[in-house]
């Protein structure tokens, strides 16, 4: 393969990783925002309002645990 094609492939791969990282960070931030809003009572869900704060804290904890697991996996 010519060197130019190899470099283009590497650039595409790096760009794909960057887009994936941006999407992952966005997902974590959105999950934390929704979880904290549910836990504080700012965000309500009809018909299940009594358990929304608990569900919010579950979302927050699982998001943090998932983010830590993903970082550890990426570092291995």
C-alpha angles and dihedrals in degrees: 000000000000115000092243092060092048091053092047090051091051091049091051090049092049091047091051090051091049092051090047091051092049091050092048093050090047091052093050092049093048092048091050092047092051093043094050091045090053092046092050093046095243092117116051132191117206119241095013101055095131093062098038095096091052091047089050092055090047089054092049095048095045091047092053092046091048092049092050091048091050092050092048090048092050092051094053 
